[in-house]
Amino acid sequence: MEDAENARHMLANPAIVIGKMGRVLAHYLLKFLPFETETEKMMASVLLILQPGLIDTEDRLSLWKKSARKKAYLVGFLQALPDDLPEPVPARSDAEDHAQHLRPLAQASNPCAALLLRVQSLSGQIFLKTLATVLAKPPTQDLVQATFDLVRAYFSSLRPDGDPDLPLAALVQDARDYAHADRPEDVRVCCEAAPSLASEISAMRLLSGLGYGVLRPVLRDSTAIGSLMRRKLKPVIDPLMEQIDRLRGKK
C-alpha cells in the first residue's frame, strides 16, 4: 500500500535501500514531504531520503533550498550529512594556523585534536552555521530534542559514556573542569599545543552533553510549541548559541 509510513519503515532496511525499490521509495517520500504536518515525520523522511544513492544532486539541492522554510528539513540534513551540507560559508581565518598544531596530534589518534580539526574545517563551520539556524527559531519540542541528540552524536568523541542527563549548569561546570582542572591526557596535550583553544574545547565538551536533562528543568510537563516554547527555552538556547559562536570563531 502506498503510504509514507510504510515507505519510511522500508527505507530503514539497508537491503531495500540498495535494491531497486530504494529510489522508488525515496522519490515517493520526496513528493509526499509537502503534505507532512508532523515535525518528527518530516525529519525522519529527510534523513531516509538522503541515504547514499537514493536521490540525485539536483533533487538534494532542491530539498536543501526548501529547508530554508522548514527547520525540520534542516535537522534531517544535519542528521544525514553532518560533513557534507550544501551551503558555502567562509572558512575560519585562523583554521590553518591551528591545524598545523593539531594535525600531528590527530594523526596520533588524539580524539580531542581530531574533533577540533573537524569543527574548524569548512564542513564543520557549515554544520555549526546550520545548527545555529535551527536553534534560532525551533518550532517544536520534538525538533529541539532531535537537534540536541544529533549535536551530542557529533561531539561524542569527547564523551564516550553517552548522554550524561545533566542540566545546563552542571554541564557548564563539567566543561570548565574538562579543559582546565580535571582534563584528561588528550585534552592536556591539545591545550599545550594550542593554548588559545581551551575555551573551544570547553564548548565542545558542553555540546557533547546535550540531552533531555537540559530541557527538563525549563519545560517540565509543558506541551508548549512555537513562540511560547522558545520563551521557555531562552535561558538554555542563548548560552548554547554562545558556545556555537565560539566554535565559529566569533567569540
Buried (B, 14 or more C-beta within 10 A) or exposed (E): EEEBEEBBEBBEEEEBBEEEBBBEBBBBBBEBBEEBEEBBBBBBBBBBBBBEEBBEEEBBEEBBEBBEEBBBBBBBBBBBBBEEBBBEBEBBEEBEEBBEBBEEBBEEEBBBBBBBBBBBBBBBBBBBBBBBBBBEEBBBBBBBBBBBBBBBBBBBBBBEEEBBEBBBEBBBEBBBEBBBEEBEEBBEBBBEBBEEBBBBBBBBBBBBBBBBBBBEEBBEEEEBBEEEBBEBBEEBBEBBBEBBBBBBBEE
